Amino acid sequence: MKPLFFFLFSAFLGALPAAAQDWPKAKPLHIVVGFGPGATTDLVARLVQPKLQEALGQSVVVENKPGAGGNVATQHVKRAAPDGYTLLVTSVAYAVNPTLYPSAGYDPFTDFVPVILGPSTPNIITVNPAVPAKNLQELLELARKEKLSYASSGIGTTTHLSMERIKMAAKVDITHVPYQPAQAVGAAVAGHTQISSTSMPPAVPHVKSGRVRAIAVTSAQRSPALPEVPTVNELGFSGFDDLTWTAFFVPAGTPADLVNHINSEVTRALSAPDVRERLQQLGLEWHSNTSGEFAAFLRTEVQKWAKAVKDSGAKAD
């Protein structure tokens, strides 16, 4: 009986996924980013990548797979083996797209395991310096008199939905012009649109250099990166706490102990002093969290943005 037992036990071990046996030594890790270079998700992935590579002693490759508001990358990772070697880094679009698209190609609750909530940023409204408005109320008054347009980071992004919420509350019409995330603030810099609504990392350098003027942030509190910029709530509105967040996911079926291991390694990377300093410079904030805490947060976010999409009438092209 003993030889048979050991044979069956060995066969069982051989049938275990690589994740349970030798992660992360078997092969390089791939971090698949849902947006192009320069987007907030890309910046976060590339801050984490060298730290993971150093800690794990394994190559870590960042791959950008932009398209369909992050859906291309999400669907790609959904089909990957649940062995811990393919991670998805995406944005709050993950919570928005199931309502925004007729078929996003994934279920946010059953097709993935939430690993960790990464850094988040308020959205920020900026204007070209030639625009005479110095605050949000003046900008809305100007919009009632002149035809204005705003650039966002794409249809259905929180940068788009936040501005639509402001428009609905103020009863003004400002034309929306969607851009790729990294290019949206450049539209206001160049004067192609008078206004931009973006996450903070692409905008902060332009604000500090004077190429755009910051009007308001959409978070409940002011951002430490630009503490002089008021919140939308301070300027006559209420109920705004709209963030663009980044997050790490793995395919459904990934073992729980491996999920926790990846969570610990990403936590270690994001906690590094040089990474924290860089996040602060970019206007990104991060607090450690568990997979379970992130899962609970995700459920509220999916509900919140589903309502925002329906109220605004936003639809993906």
C-alpha positions in Angstrom: 0.0 0.0 0.0 2.8 2.4 0.8 4.3 2.6 -2.7 0.8 3.2 -4.1 0.1 5.9 -1.5 3.4 7.7 -2.3 2.7 7.3 -6.0 -0.8 8.9 -5.6 0.6 11.6 -3.4 3.3 12.4 -5.9 0.8 12.5 -8.7 -1.3 14.9 -6.6 1.6 17.2 -6.1 2.4 17.1 -9.8 -1.2 18.1 -10.6 -1.0 21.2 -8.4 -0.7 24.5 -10.3 2.8 25.9 -10.6 1.7 28.7 -8.2 1.4 26.2 -5.3 4.8 24.6 -6.0 7.4 27.1 -7.2 5.9 30.6 -7.7 7.6 32.8 -8.6 10.6 30.8 -9.9 9.1 29.0 -12.9 8.9 31.9 -15.4 8.7 35.7 -15.7 5.7 37.5 -14.3 3.6 39.6 -16.7 1.9 42.8 -15.5 -0.8 43.6 -18.1 -1.8 47.3 -18.1 -5.2 48.3 -19.4 -4.1 51.6 -20.8 -1.2 53.1 -22.7 2.1 54.5 -21.6 1.8 57.7 -19.4 -1.6 56.7 -18.0 -1.9 56.5 -14.3 -2.2 52.7 -14.4 1.0 52.6 -16.4 2.8 54.9 -14.0 1.8 52.7 -11.0 2.8 49.4 -12.8 6.2 50.8 -13.7 6.8 51.9 -10.1 6.0 48.5 -8.7 7.7 46.4 -11.4 11.4 46.9 -10.4 10.5 46.4 -6.7 8.8 43.1 -7.5 11.6 42.0 -9.7 14.2 42.7 -7.0 12.2 41.1 -4.2 11.2 38.0 -6.1 14.4 37.4 -8.0 12.4 36.9 -11.2 11.9 38.9 -14.3 8.7 41.1 -14.3 7.5 42.4 -17.6 5.0 45.3 -18.0 2.8 45.0 -21.1 0.5 47.7 -22.2 -2.7 46.5 -23.9 -4.9 49.6 -24.3 -8.3 49.5 -25.9 -12.0 49.6 -25.2 -11.5 51.5 -21.9 -9.4 48.8 -20.4 -11.5 45.9 -21.6 -8.9 44.5 -24.0 -6.4 43.9 -21.2 -9.1 42.7 -18.9 -10.3 40.1 -21.3 -6.8 39.0 -22.0 -6.0 38.4 -18.4 -9.3 36.7 -17.8 -8.1 33.9 -20.2 -4.8 33.5 -18.5 -3.9 30.6 -16.2 -4.7 31.3 -12.6 -1.1 30.6 -11.5 0.0 34.1 -10.3 2.2 34.8 -13.4 -0.3 37.2 -15.1 -1.5 40.2 -13.2 -4.0 42.8 -14.4 -3.3 46.4 -13.5 -6.3 48.5 -14.4 -8.3 51.5 -13.2 -11.7 52.3 -11.9 -12.9 51.6 -15.4 -13.0 48.0 -14.2 -16.0 49.0 -12.1 -17.6 51.3 -14.7 -17.4 49.2 -17.9 -19.9 46.4 -17.1 -22.6 49.1 -17.2 -21.0 51.4 -19.8 -20.6 48.7 -22.5 -23.3 46.4 -23.8 -20.9 43.6 -23.2 -17.6 44.4 -21.4 -16.5 40.8 -21.8 -16.1 40.0 -18.1 -18.0 39.8 -14.8 -16.2 42.1 -12.2 -17.1 39.7 -9.4 -16.7 36.2 -10.8 -14.0 36.4 -13.4 -11.2 37.8 -11.2 -9.9 37.9 -7.7 -9.2 41.4 -6.4 -5.6 41.4 -5.1 -5.0 44.9 -3.8 -6.4 48.4 -4.3 -3.5 50.6 -5.5 -3.0 54.3 -5.4 -5.9 56.6 -6.2 -6.2 60.2 -7.3 -8.9 62.8 -7.4 -10.0 64.0 -10.8 -9.0 67.6 -11.5 -10.6 70.2 -13.6 -8.2 72.5 -15.4 -8.5 75.3 -17.9 -6.2 76.9 -20.5 -4.7 80.1 -19.0 -6.5 82.1 -21.7 -9.9 81.2 -20.1 -10.9 84.1 -17.9 -12.6 82.0 -15.2 -10.7 81.7 -12.0 -12.9 79.3 -10.2 -15.6 76.7 -10.9 -18.6 79.0 -10.5 -17.0 81.5 -12.9 -16.4 78.7 -15.4 -20.0 77.5 -15.3 -21.2 81.1 -15.7 -18.9 81.4 -18.8 -20.3 78.2 -20.1 -23.8 79.7 -20.0 -22.6 82.5 -22.3 -20.1 80.8 -24.6 -19.7 77.5 -26.2 -17.1 75.6 -24.3 -15.6 72.1 -24.6 -13.8 69.8 -22.2 -11.4 67.0 -22.8 -11.6 63.9 -20.6 -9.7 60.6 -20.4 -12.3 58.8 -22.4 -16.0 58.0 -22.6 -17.2 56.5 -19.3 -14.1 57.2 -17.3 -14.6 58.9 -14.0 -13.1 62.0 -15.4 -15.9 62.1 -17.9 -18.6 61.1 -15.5 -17.5 63.6 -12.8 -17.8 66.5 -15.3 -21.2 65.2 -16.5 -22.4 65.2 -12.9 -21.3 68.8 -12.5 -23.0 69.8 -15.7 -26.2 68.1 -14.7 -26.2 69.7 -11.3 -25.4 73.2 -12.7 -27.7 72.7 -15.8 -25.1 73.8 -18.3 -24.0 72.4 -21.6 -20.3 71.9 -22.2 -19.2 69.7 -25.1 -17.4 66.5 -24.3 -14.3 65.6 -26.3 -12.8 62.2 -25.3 -9.0 61.6 -25.5 -6.6 58.9 -24.5 -5.8 59.3 -20.7 -2.3 60.6 -21.2 -3.3 63.1 -23.8 -6.4 64.7 -22.3 -4.7 67.5 -20.3 -2.7 68.3 -23.4 -5.9 69.3 -25.2 -6.4 72.2 -22.7 -2.6 73.0 -22.8 -2.8 73.4 -26.6 -6.1 75.2 -26.5 -7.9 72.4 -28.5 -10.5 72.5 -25.7 -10.9 75.2 -23.1 -11.2 72.7 -20.2 -9.8 69.3 -19.2 -11.1 66.8 -16.7 -8.4 64.3 -15.9 -6.8 62.3 -13.1 -4.1 64.3 -11.3 -0.8 62.6 -12.4 -0.8 63.9 -16.0 -2.1 67.3 -14.9 0.0 68.2 -11.9 3.2 69.1 -13.9 1.2 71.3 -16.2 -0.5 73.0 -13.3 2.8 73.7 -11.6 4.4 75.0 -14.8 1.4 77.3 -15.4 0.4 75.7 -18.7 -3.0 75.1 -17.3 -4.9 76.6 -14.3 -6.5 74.2 -11.8 -10.1 75.0 -11.0 -11.2 72.2 -8.7 -10.7 68.6 -7.5 -13.5 66.0 -7.2 -12.4 64.3 -4.0 -14.0 64.9 -0.6 -10.8 66.5 0.7 -8.2 68.7 -1.0 -5.2 66.9 -2.5 -1.9 67.2 -0.7 -0.2 67.5 -4.2 -2.1 70.8 -4.8 -3.5 71.9 -1.5 -4.4 75.3 -2.8 -7.0 73.9 -5.2 -10.5 73.7 -3.7 -12.8 70.7 -3.9 -16.0 70.7 -6.0 -17.9 70.3 -2.7 -16.4 73.6 -1.4 -17.7 75.4 -4.5 -21.4 75.0 -4.2 -21.9 71.2 -4.8 -22.2 68.2 -2.5 -21.7 64.5 -2.5 -18.5 64.4 -4.6 -15.8 62.0 -3.8 -14.9 60.8 -7.3 -11.6 59.1 -7.5 -9.6 57.5 -10.3 -8.0 54.4 -8.7 -5.7 51.7 -9.8 -5.8 48.1 -8.8 -4.2 44.7 -9.2 -6.3 41.6 -10.1 -5.6 38.0 -11.0 -7.8 35.5 -12.9 -10.5 33.6 -10.9 -9.2 30.4 -9.5 -5.9 31.7 -8.3 -5.2 30.1 -4.9 -5.9 32.3 -1.9 -2.5 31.9 -0.4 -0.9 33.0 -3.6 -3.3 36.0 -3.8 -2.2 37.0 -0.3 1.5 36.5 -1.2 1.1 38.9 -4.2 -0.8 41.3 -2.0 2.2 41.3 0.4 4.7 41.9 -2.3 2.8 44.8 -3.9 2.3 46.3 -0.5 6.1 46.1 0.1 6.7 47.7 -3.3 4.2 50.6 -2.7 5.6 51.1 0.8 9.1 51.8 -0.4 10.1 55.4 0.6 11.2 56.3 -3.0 7.9 55.0 -4.4 5.8 56.8 -1.8 7.7 60.0 -2.6 7.0 59.6 -6.3 3.4 58.9 -5.7 3.1 62.0 -3.6 4.7 64.1 -6.4 2.1 62.7 -8.8 -0.9 63.4 -6.6 -1.5 59.8 -5.8 -2.4 58.5 -2.4 -2.2 54.9 -1.2 -3.1 53.0 2.0 -2.4 49.3 2.5 -5.4 47.0 2.2 -6.1 43.3 2.1 -7.7 41.3 -0.8 -10.9 41.1 1.3 -11.0 44.8 2.0 -10.5 45.6 -1.6 -13.3 43.2 -2.6 -15.8 45.0 -0.3 -14.7 48.4 -1.7 -15.1 47.1 -5.2 -18.8 46.1 -4.7 -19.7 49.6 -3.6 -17.8 51.2 -6.5 -19.5 49.0 -9.1 -22.9 50.1 -7.7 -21.9 53.8 -7.5 -20.6 54.0 -11.0 -23.4 52.0 -12.5 -25.8 54.7 -11.2 -23.6 57.5 -12.6 -23.5 55.9 -16.0 -27.2 55.4 -16.1 -27.9 59.0 -14.8 -25.6 60.5 -17.4 -26.7 58.4 -20.3 -23.1 57.7 -21.1 -22.6 54.9 -23.7 -19.4 53.4 -25.1 -18.9 53.9 -28.9 
